Amino acid sequence: MSLSSWFRRRLLRENGQFTRASIPLQQSHHEKEEQFLGVTDRLIEFVKSFTFDTFKNFPLLDEGEAAHGDENLSDWQERHAVLVLSKVKEISQLRYKLCPGHLKEQQFWKIYFALVKSLVFEYELRAIQLDKLKRMALRNEQPSNNTPYEVEMSETNTACHVTSVCPTSP
């Protein structure tokens, strides 16, 4: 699945939710989502100032760095991008003009996030921290599936590897 088709499906899905949900509840949830994703009035105004040349003249990485830069967007970045595309028609139109004729989709978003880094950094950092806390909580809540025998064998094997002297089996 291409990144652009994923964005289209996600936008359609989110736009469909607006019609099904009650307005006051949806606005409250939507406002929280916007705040979590860093889509503020200041960011929107900044993004509206982007032009075709902003992206075309952006210095791309050299070949060595570009090979390592083919990473996908994080979950937070994907959600942010979908929300920005739905709220700011100018960036949506600009993306349509640039991709894929002038830039690859990943290049477009790499440039976008480089341009807005100072405005979204704290929001993305907070999301990363929350994600780590959630994973830690899940790890702590999961009961161990090891039986006492498996734990004892595991401890014995660890001790054998550390000391290189293991008792022989009877």
Contacts in CASP RR format, 6 or more apart in sequence:
PFRMAT RR
TARGET T0000
AUTHOR 0000-0000-0000
METHOD contacts of the structure
MODEL  1
MSLSSWFRRRLLRENGQFTRASIPLQQSHHEKEEQFLGVTDRLIEFVKSF
TFDTFKNFPLLDEGEAAHGDENLSDWQERHAVLVLSKVKEISQLRYKLCP
GHLKEQQFWKIYFALVKSLVFEYELRAIQLDKLKRMALRNEQPSNNTPYE
VEMSETNTACHVTSVCPTSP
2 105 0 8 1.000
3 72 0 8 1.000
3 73 0 8 1.000
3 105 0 8 1.000
3 106 0 8 1.000
3 109 0 8 1.000
4 99 0 8 1.000
4 100 0 8 1.000
4 105 0 8 1.000
6 78 0 8 1.000
7 81 0 8 1.000
7 82 0 8 1.000
7 85 0 8 1.000
10 78 0 8 1.000
10 82 0 8 1.000
11 82 0 8 1.000
11 85 0 8 1.000
11 86 0 8 1.000
14 82 0 8 1.000
14 83 0 8 1.000
14 86 0 8 1.000
15 86 0 8 1.000
17 26 0 8 1.000
18 26 0 8 1.000
21 29 0 8 1.000
33 79 0 8 1.000
33 83 0 8 1.000
34 40 0 8 1.000
34 83 0 8 1.000
34 87 0 8 1.000
36 123 0 8 1.000
36 126 0 8 1.000
36 127 0 8 1.000
37 76 0 8 1.000
37 79 0 8 1.000
37 80 0 8 1.000
37 83 0 8 1.000
37 123 0 8 1.000
37 127 0 8 1.000
38 80 0 8 1.000
38 119 0 8 1.000
38 120 0 8 1.000
38 123 0 8 1.000
39 80 0 8 1.000
39 83 0 8 1.000
39 84 0 8 1.000
39 87 0 8 1.000
40 119 0 8 1.000
42 119 0 8 1.000
43 84 0 8 1.000
43 116 0 8 1.000
43 119 0 8 1.000
43 120 0 8 1.000
44 84 0 8 1.000
44 87 0 8 1.000
44 88 0 8 1.000
46 116 0 8 1.000
46 119 0 8 1.000
47 84 0 8 1.000
47 88 0 8 1.000
47 90 0 8 1.000
47 91 0 8 1.000
47 116 0 8 1.000
48 88 0 8 1.000
48 90 0 8 1.000
48 91 0 8 1.000
50 90 0 8 1.000
50 91 0 8 1.000
50 94 0 8 1.000
50 115 0 8 1.000
51 94 0 8 1.000
52 94 0 8 1.000
52 97 0 8 1.000
52 98 0 8 1.000
54 115 0 8 1.000
55 94 0 8 1.000
55 98 0 8 1.000
55 102 0 8 1.000
55 103 0 8 1.000
55 108 0 8 1.000
55 111 0 8 1.000
56 98 0 8 1.000
56 102 0 8 1.000
56 103 0 8 1.000
58 111 0 8 1.000
58 114 0 8 1.000
58 115 0 8 1.000
60 66 0 8 1.000
60 107 0 8 1.000
60 111 0 8 1.000
61 69 0 8 1.000
69 110 0 8 1.000
70 106 0 8 1.000
72 106 0 8 1.000
73 81 0 8 1.000
73 106 0 8 1.000
73 109 0 8 1.000
74 124 0 8 1.000
76 123 0 8 1.000
76 124 0 8 1.000
76 127 0 8 1.000
76 128 0 8 1.000
76 131 0 8 1.000
77 109 0 8 1.000
77 113 0 8 1.000
77 124 0 8 1.000
80 120 0 8 1.000
80 123 0 8 1.000
80 124 0 8 1.000
81 109 0 8 1.000
81 112 0 8 1.000
84 91 0 8 1.000
85 91 0 8 1.000
85 92 0 8 1.000
85 95 0 8 1.000
86 92 0 8 1.000
91 112 0 8 1.000
95 108 0 8 1.000
98 108 0 8 1.000
99 105 0 8 1.000
99 108 0 8 1.000
103 111 0 8 1.000
113 120 0 8 1.000
144 151 0 8 1.000
146 154 0 8 1.000
156 166 0 8 1.000
159 166 0 8 1.000
160 166 0 8 1.000
END
